[in-house]
Amino acid sequence: MANCRMNCQSGWRAMIWAGVMAGVVSTLIQILLWLIFTDDFPAILYRDARLTAAMVLGSSVLPPPATFDVGVMLAATLIHFTISITCAAVLAISVARLDTIPALLAGIGFGVALYVVNLYGFTAIFPWFAQTRGWITLIVHGIFGLTAISVYRWLEIRNARSQPDVH
């Protein structure tokens, strides 16, 4: 029973860290792609932060102007990581029994499905997200899924190796 509690607790911890790391990595790659392929940085970052923050703060924070606002950035960051952790947990639970390569491919597929749900489904509720559709956002969602499952698997393997063998 104690072993189950320890493994379950470490599993949730791994899911949380996987969501945080996937959120950070995918955001950094998105920024890199914006820097390389657009001339809109940092305005595009501020725009997307306002679009995200508007989910809880309301449409009054929507651009223009797409400028820096501490309250908007904090709200957007909180929402981003809440969603990232939730999605990483769903992904980890969904692919728990898969071998590594199928799990990694499922992670990418999950990210792509997340893109479709977010940018074609949830736009019925938050129509302002339609403007973020595009290949950079699609790629970054795939990277999110790949990173989330990679970090989760790595943490689970690391945790399993550090557990005493009980027989």
Phi, psi and omega in degrees: 000316179296322178298319178297316180299317181293315180293318179296317180295317179291329176296316178293321177299318179295321178295319179296312180295324178297318178295317179296311182295319179295321177297318179291309183299313182295324177294316180297320178292322177298316177299316178301314179295321176298317180297322182282317192252357177227167174244024186257005182277135011266000183303323180293326176294313179296321176300309181297324177296318178293321178299317180291313181299328180298342177300325180245331182271346180096167186290352179295341180267359181293149179287161004278164358275149176269074182240170181288135175215122185302313181298318178296315181296320178294315179297315180297320179295316178298314179297314181303312183285330175297314179293319180300315180294317179299313181293322177297321178294316178299315180297312182300316179294321184292326185249017185305326185265000181278152171291172188300305184298311176300325178294318178296317177295321177296325177298315178296314178300321178298316179298318178295317177297322177298319176302312182297313180297313182294311192262356174234335179268303184290349176291347172293328179267318182239078187298340181293344178285347181303328182290349180266000178295140177162173186294326180295315180295321177297311180300317182294325176294320175297318177296322176304308182298317179298315180293317182301312183287327178296312180295316179301311180298317181298315180294321179294318178295315179299318179294317180297324179289333182271354179277139175293144179282115183251119178227000000 
